[in-house]
């Protein structure tokens, strides 16, 4: 169910965007940081940064968020639930993501009761 919600949010956000790069950022084919830009594209970084800002606005309007996961990598995600400590839990294309303060969180269980993460 949550991956369906993530797919719906991504589709809705992509529907609001015109550029292919911005759509690829939302769907995860390009990085949110722009670190994968090479050659001529890297020299036009400000144009790509503007597209990433538009993609972030469209994603937020569609109900999604940009989540920082391990090693500070940014991923597209949707809010899933709140843990016992009031921290938001997010669903990304790869996994469930806890807040960066992992010491405050208990184990996350999926819908079948298995412990995740």
C-alpha positions as CSV (number, residue, x, y, z in Angstrom):
1,X,0.0,0.0,0.0
2,X,2.8,2.4,0.9
3,X,4.7,1.9,-2.4
4,X,1.4,2.6,-4.2
5,X,1.1,5.8,-2.3
6,X,4.7,6.7,-3.2
7,X,4.1,5.9,-6.8
8,X,0.9,8.1,-6.8
9,X,2.8,11.0,-5.3
10,X,5.6,10.7,-7.8
11,X,3.2,10.5,-10.7
12,X,1.2,13.5,-9.4
13,X,4.5,15.6,-9.0
14,X,5.7,14.6,-12.4
15,X,2.4,15.7,-13.9
16,X,3.1,19.2,-12.5
17,X,6.6,19.4,-14.1
18,X,7.6,20.1,-17.6
19,X,11.3,19.2,-17.8
20,X,12.6,15.7,-18.1
21,X,15.4,16.3,-15.6
22,X,13.0,17.5,-12.9
23,X,10.9,14.4,-13.5
24,X,13.9,12.2,-13.3
25,X,14.9,13.8,-10.0
26,X,11.5,13.0,-8.5
27,X,11.5,9.4,-9.7
28,X,15.1,8.8,-8.5
29,X,16.8,8.4,-11.8
30,X,18.9,11.6,-11.1
31,X,20.3,12.7,-7.7
32,X,18.7,15.5,-5.7
33,X,22.1,17.0,-5.0
34,X,23.1,17.2,-8.7
35,X,26.3,15.2,-8.0
36,X,25.7,13.1,-11.1
37,X,25.9,16.0,-13.6
38,X,28.9,15.6,-15.8
39,X,30.5,17.6,-18.7
40,X,28.5,20.4,-20.2
41,X,25.6,19.8,-17.8
42,X,27.8,20.5,-14.8
43,X,28.7,23.9,-16.3
44,X,25.0,24.8,-16.4
45,X,24.5,23.8,-12.8
46,X,22.3,26.8,-11.9
47,X,19.7,25.8,-14.5
48,X,19.6,22.3,-13.1
49,X,19.4,23.7,-9.6
50,X,16.4,25.7,-10.6
51,X,14.8,22.5,-12.0
52,X,15.5,20.7,-8.7
53,X,13.8,23.5,-6.7
54,X,10.8,23.2,-9.0
55,X,10.8,19.5,-8.5
56,X,10.9,19.9,-4.7
57,X,8.0,22.3,-4.8
58,X,5.9,19.9,-7.0
59,X,6.8,17.0,-4.8
60,X,5.7,18.9,-1.7
61,X,2.4,20.0,-3.4
62,X,1.8,16.3,-4.3
63,X,2.2,15.2,-0.6
64,X,5.8,13.9,-0.8
65,X,9.0,15.0,0.9
66,X,12.8,14.9,0.2
67,X,14.3,12.7,3.0
68,X,17.9,12.5,4.1
69,X,18.9,8.9,4.5
70,X,22.2,7.2,5.5
71,X,25.3,9.2,4.6
72,X,23.2,12.3,4.0
73,X,21.8,11.0,0.6
74,X,18.5,12.6,-0.4
75,X,15.6,10.4,-1.5
76,X,12.0,11.0,-2.5
77,X,9.6,9.8,0.2
78,X,6.2,10.0,1.8
79,X,5.3,10.3,5.4
80,X,4.2,6.9,6.7
81,X,3.6,7.1,10.4
82,X,4.9,8.6,13.7
83,X,6.8,6.5,16.2
84,X,6.4,6.4,20.0
85,X,8.7,9.4,20.4
86,X,6.8,11.6,18.0
87,X,9.4,11.2,15.2
88,X,8.1,10.9,11.6
89,X,8.8,7.6,9.7
90,X,9.1,7.9,5.9
91,X,8.7,5.4,3.1
92,X,11.2,5.7,0.2
93,X,11.6,3.6,-2.9
94,X,14.3,1.5,-1.1
95,X,13.0,1.1,2.5
96,X,11.5,2.6,5.6
97,X,13.5,5.5,6.9
98,X,13.7,6.6,10.5
99,X,14.7,10.1,11.5
100,X,18.5,10.8,11.8
101,X,18.2,10.5,15.6
102,X,18.1,6.7,15.5
103,X,18.9,6.3,19.2
104,X,15.5,7.7,20.1
105,X,13.5,5.3,17.9
106,X,12.3,1.8,18.6
107,X,12.3,-0.9,16.0
108,X,9.9,-0.5,13.1
109,X,7.6,-3.3,12.2
110,X,6.0,-3.7,8.8
111,X,2.3,-4.5,8.3
112,X,2.9,-8.2,8.9
113,X,4.6,-7.6,12.3
114,X,8.2,-8.4,11.2
115,X,10.9,-6.1,12.5
116,X,12.4,-3.8,9.9
117,X,15.7,-1.9,10.0
